[in-house]
Amino acid sequence: MFSNTKRVYNFSPGPATLPTSVLEEVQKDFLNYQASGMSVIEMSHRSKVFLKIYEDAIASLRSLMSIPDRFDILFMTGGASTQFALAPLNLSAPGRQVSYINTGSWSKKAIEQAKLQGLSVNILASSEDKNFSYIPKDFNLAEDQDYLHITSNNTIFGTQYKKWPSPVLESEAKTKCPLVIDMSSDFLSRPILDWNNIALLYAGVQKNAGPAGLTIAIIAREYYDREKENTPSLFRYSTYAKNQSMYNTPPSFQIYMFLLVLKWIAEQGGLVKMAQHNEKKSELIF
Ligand SMILES: Cc1ncc(COP(=O)(O)O)c(C=O)c1O
């Protein structure tokens, strides 16, 4: 296969290279998926065959990323850029306070979307003074922040959080501030070591894990009670959770390819192995 086509090294930040074995499997099963007599792109998302793909993808992701049971895994669309708007819409409200760390152009876009919604947005720290060449470490939170948003890897500037910040709110209870994490550009490239303070983690899959069109949101269920009554159904995380991400037609072919990539990652030894492999690659390049 691919005998006429020379595959190239793709250094693009995304969409990025997918494993050849995955592409070959897709090609092999394209016209007739597992003797169903049809392609996955033609299949009802409510069919038994597709439901199995959906369930396997959820189970594989939960296992690979060690996602605790208190989180729902949602298959959405609209890319991380839509999450920039949905996170504040669902987790905060006009007049309330949220915090952001500004580590590059994607953080800035996330900040813009929160500001548009009339939230009081604190830029807790920024690395703009040195052209986003570092991850700021020193900051304090005020009382009563609904969440702290970070970008785990800054695609254009190449800086990455090695450990999530865990700031304590300056309220009487001194609780940890819930984190909202944009993991678009290092999703599935390393294990998540600490789920404790995460409220929401999101990523488009097109950088590492499938074709563009599928966005993953992983949300702790306790945050659904922040949703507002006037939020349209399809803009609420709980709608996806209640309907197995099928309130409307999901991006089924992308979910199928995502499952194949998840299986491939598991066969390679999982996310610890992925992280080691990625470290070696980055040493070669940088
Ligand atoms: C860190 C980060 N966040 C968000 C985005 C935007 O993602 P999308 O194109 O899926 O909306 C990108 C895209 O490159 C990104 O690298």
The ligand as an SDF file (V2000), in Angstrom:
LIG
                    3D

 16 16  0  0  0  0  0  0  0  0999 V2000
   -3.0710   25.2410   22.2050 C   0  0  0  0  0  0  0  0  0  0  0  0
   -4.1460   25.4000   21.1730 C   0  0  0  0  0  0  0  0  0  0  0  0
   -5.3700   25.7740   21.5740 N   0  0  0  0  0  0  0  0  0  0  0  0
   -6.3720   25.9320   20.6730 C   0  0  0  0  0  0  0  0  0  0  0  0
   -6.1800   25.7390   19.3360 C   0  0  0  0  0  0  0  0  0  0  0  0
   -7.3290   25.9510   18.3800 C   0  0  0  0  0  0  0  0  0  0  0  0
   -7.8270   24.7230   18.0290 O   0  0  0  0  0  0  0  0  0  0  0  0
   -8.9780   24.4940   16.9650 P   0  0  0  0  0  0  0  0  0  0  0  0
   -8.4010   24.8000   15.6300 O   0  0  0  0  0  0  0  0  0  0  0  0
   -9.2840   23.0310   17.1570 O   0  0  0  0  0  0  0  0  0  0  0  0
  -10.1150   25.3610   17.3230 O   0  0  0  0  0  0  0  0  0  0  0  0
   -4.9300   25.3330   18.8680 C   0  0  0  0  0  0  0  0  0  0  0  0
   -4.7140   25.1100   17.4250 C   0  0  0  0  0  0  0  0  0  0  0  0
   -3.6290   25.0410   16.9200 O   0  0  0  0  0  0  0  0  0  0  0  0
   -3.8850   25.1740   19.8180 C   0  0  0  0  0  0  0  0  0  0  0  0
   -2.6630   24.8010   19.4230 O   0  0  0  0  0  0  0  0  0  0  0  0
  1  2  1  0
  2  3  1  0
  2 15  2  0
  3  4  2  0
  4  5  1  0
  5  6  1  0
  5 12  2  0
  6  7  1  0
  7  8  1  0
  8  9  2  0
  8 10  1  0
  8 11  1  0
 12 13  1  0
 12 15  1  0
 13 14  2  0
 15 16  1  0
M  END
$$$$
